[in-house]
Amino acid sequence: MAASSEELKLVGGILSAGGTQLGLVHDIRLIPTDRVEDVLAEEYGGEATETVFLGREWAIACLLRNYDADALNARFGPSAVGGVLADPGSFTAGALMTSTAKTYTFTPNDPANPAITLYFAAPDGTRSGELPFDGRDELSYLAVFRGYREAAGGSDRVVRVG
């Protein structure tokens, strides 16, 4: 998985925009979440008689399998500097999560599986997991990146699969 400020393209076997390789991931999931609101009818005791679609949100969840500086910065934002996690860092309460947004691209080793690109995505700490420090467990931790609509430049895109 890689993070970049630009869309990554494979050109002659090399990622075009450079970016930062986050390393090996395990159990990657693309998570669509539909936001809906029920329309309630008082005449039927508050029963839902319709549901209004309010939009769809996208996230990528994966197990990052290393504790290097790039992976920590991707998961925790500017609070992780040089592979050292310090809280509070430069990213403090009130900061906008999209200030750390990047394009995340998962490129599988197996050509039968599609690539996934999540544009303008930031770490979602509300759904990410704990950091294990136990020699008996595999060195990995859950990282979730939430996609936001990229309105800059009129692209209005969130995710691409394939």
C-alpha positions in Angstrom: 0.0 0.0 0.0 1.3 3.5 -0.8 0.4 7.0 0.1 0.9 10.0 -2.2 -0.3 13.5 -2.8 -1.1 12.5 -6.4 -2.8 9.6 -8.1 -0.4 6.8 -8.6 0.0 5.1 -12.0 2.1 2.2 -12.8 4.6 3.2 -15.6 7.1 0.7 -16.7 6.8 -1.1 -13.4 7.5 2.1 -11.3 4.9 4.1 -9.5 4.6 7.4 -11.3 4.0 9.9 -8.5 6.5 8.6 -6.1 4.8 8.8 -2.7 5.5 6.7 0.3 5.3 3.0 0.4 3.6 1.9 3.6 4.8 -1.6 3.1 3.0 -4.9 3.4 -0.6 -5.0 4.4 -2.8 -7.9 5.4 -6.6 -8.3 5.2 -7.4 -5.2 3.3 -11.1 -4.2 3.1 -12.9 -1.5 1.1 -15.8 -0.4 3.3 -18.8 1.4 1.7 -21.1 3.0 4.3 -24.5 4.3 3.1 -25.9 7.2 5.1 -29.7 7.1 5.3 -32.5 8.8 7.2 -35.9 7.1 7.8 -39.1 9.1 7.2 -41.4 8.4 10.1 -45.2 8.5 9.9 -47.0 9.5 13.1 -50.2 8.0 11.8 -48.6 4.6 12.0 -47.1 5.0 15.4 -43.7 6.5 14.2 -43.1 3.6 11.8 -40.7 4.1 9.0 -42.5 4.5 5.7 -39.6 5.6 3.6 -35.8 5.8 3.7 -33.9 8.7 2.1 -30.4 8.0 0.8 -28.0 10.8 2.0 -24.8 9.7 0.3 -22.1 7.1 0.6 -18.8 7.2 2.5 -15.8 5.0 1.7 -12.9 3.7 3.8 -10.0 1.3 3.5 -9.2 -0.9 6.5 -6.0 -3.0 6.6 -3.5 -4.5 8.9 -0.2 -2.6 8.5 2.7 -5.0 9.2 5.5 -2.7 10.3 6.3 0.2 12.7 8.4 2.3 10.3 8.1 6.1 10.2 6.0 6.2 7.1 3.4 3.7 8.4 3.1 5.5 11.7 2.8 8.9 10.0 0.1 7.6 7.7 -1.9 6.2 10.7 -1.4 8.9 13.2 -0.6 12.0 11.1 2.0 14.5 12.1 2.0 13.2 15.7 4.4 10.5 14.6 7.8 12.0 13.7 10.7 9.9 12.4 9.1 6.7 13.6 8.6 8.0 17.1 5.0 8.5 18.3 4.6 11.6 20.5 1.3 12.8 21.6 0.4 15.6 21.5 2.5 16.3 18.4 2.0 19.0 15.9 -1.5 17.6 15.1 -3.7 18.7 18.0 -7.3 19.0 19.0 -9.3 21.2 16.5 -7.1 20.3 13.5 -8.9 19.3 10.4 -8.3 15.7 9.5 -8.3 16.5 5.8 -5.1 18.6 6.4 -3.3 15.2 6.3 -5.3 13.8 3.4 -3.4 11.8 0.8 -4.2 9.4 -2.0 -3.9 5.7 -0.8 -3.4 3.0 -3.4 -3.5 -0.7 -2.7 -1.7 -2.7 -5.4 -2.1 -6.4 -4.9 0.6 -8.9 -5.7 -2.0 -11.1 -7.3 -3.0 -9.7 -10.8 -6.4 -11.4 -10.4 -7.3 -8.8 -7.7 -8.0 -5.2 -8.6 -6.1 -2.2 -7.3 -8.0 0.2 -5.0 -7.4 3.9 -4.9 -8.9 6.1 -2.2 -8.5 9.7 -3.1 -8.2 12.5 -0.5 -8.2 10.1 2.5 -7.2 10.7 6.1 -6.6 8.4 9.1 -9.8 7.4 10.9 -8.7 7.0 14.5 -12.2 6.2 15.7 -12.1 2.9 13.9 -8.4 2.0 14.0 -7.1 -0.6 16.4 -4.6 -1.0 19.2 -0.9 -1.3 18.8 0.3 -4.7 20.0 3.7 -5.0 21.7 3.7 -8.6 22.4 6.4 -10.9 21.0 3.9 -13.7 20.7 1.6 -11.8 18.3 2.3 -10.9 14.6 3.6 -7.4 14.3 0.6 -5.7 12.8 -2.0 -3.1 13.7 -5.4 -2.0 12.2 -5.3 1.2 10.2 -8.5 2.7 8.7 -8.4 5.5 6.2 -11.6 7.5 5.4 -12.1 8.9 2.0 -13.5 12.4 1.5 -14.9 14.0 -1.6 -12.1 15.6 -3.5 -13.8 18.8 -4.7 -10.5 20.6 -5.6 -10.0 20.9 -9.3 -13.6 19.8 -10.0 -12.7 16.1 -9.9 -15.4 15.3 -7.3 -14.0 11.7 -6.8 -13.7 9.5 -3.8 -12.7 5.9 -4.8 -11.7 3.8 -7.8 -11.5 0.0 -8.0 -9.6 -1.5 -10.9 
